[in-house]
Amino acid sequence: MILVASGADNFYMNVNYLQLIMEVIKDFRVIATIVAALMVIEFAKFVTSYKKKPPKAKKPKAVKAAPPPPPAPEASGTEGGDGGSSEDAES
């Protein structure tokens, strides 16, 4: 004796499979596993394709202007004079 399923039985069987598949897909454990697997795959792709960036050419530093020289000390013999030479002060 051979049992042959009718078309209506196949329809209900397909609906049951669809419900089962949807329940499995909606399960939080399945979602968490898929997310974790995608993160691991993306990290592995990043690591395998990582290339160091070439060092940037440094701009030459601007040359700073030399600080102005300190004022020259005046002669020690002419304090508060009238601007004349030291010979004039003696005479």
HELIX and SHEET records of a PDB file:
HELIX    1   1 GLY A    7  LYS A   26  1                                  20    
HELIX    2   2 PHE A   28  SER A   49  1                                  22    
HELIX    3   3 SER A   86  GLU A   90  1                                   5    
END                                                                             
